[in-house]
């Protein structure tokens, strides 16, 4: 079970990095793009936190 959690954590971490790289590489993001990126990061952080807690238990 831990192996599946680790793989999922790795996947979500990669997706998080992709969003951060996208935001940091742009100079002219629209408000909508910023909000969508923030919402995406929020969802990923929630999932990562939940998986880390599950892994501890």
N, C-alpha and C positions, 0 to 999 in steps of 0.2 A: 504494500500500500504506500509506503514511504517513497518508493521509486516513482509511482504515478504522481504523487504530490510534488516531488522534486522536478520532474519533467514539466509539470504544469506551471510551477513557479518559474522555471527557466523560460518557458514560453511567454508568460505574462511579463516577465522582466524585459524580454526582448521587445515586446510590443510597447511597453512603457518607454524604453529607450528610443524606439522609432518615433513616437509622438514627440518626445523631448527634442530629438535631433531635428525633426521637421520644424517645430516652433522656433528653435534657436537658429536655424539656418535661414529663416525668412525675415525680410525687412519690411514687408508691406502686408501683413496679415489683416484680414477683415475682422470685424468684431465677431461675426458668426464663426469664423475659423478659430478664433481664440476661445470662444465659449465651447465649441465642439471639442476642441483639444482638451480643455479643462475638464469637461464632462467625461471624456474618455480616460483621462488620467485618474479621475476620481473613482471611476468604476474599477479600473485596474488595481488601484491602491486598496480598495475594499476587498477585492478578490485575493490579492496577495496577502493581506493581513489575515483574512479568514483561513487561508491555506497554511500560513505559518502557525496559527493557533492550533489548527487540526493536527499539524505535524508534531507539535509539542505534546499533545494528548495522545 
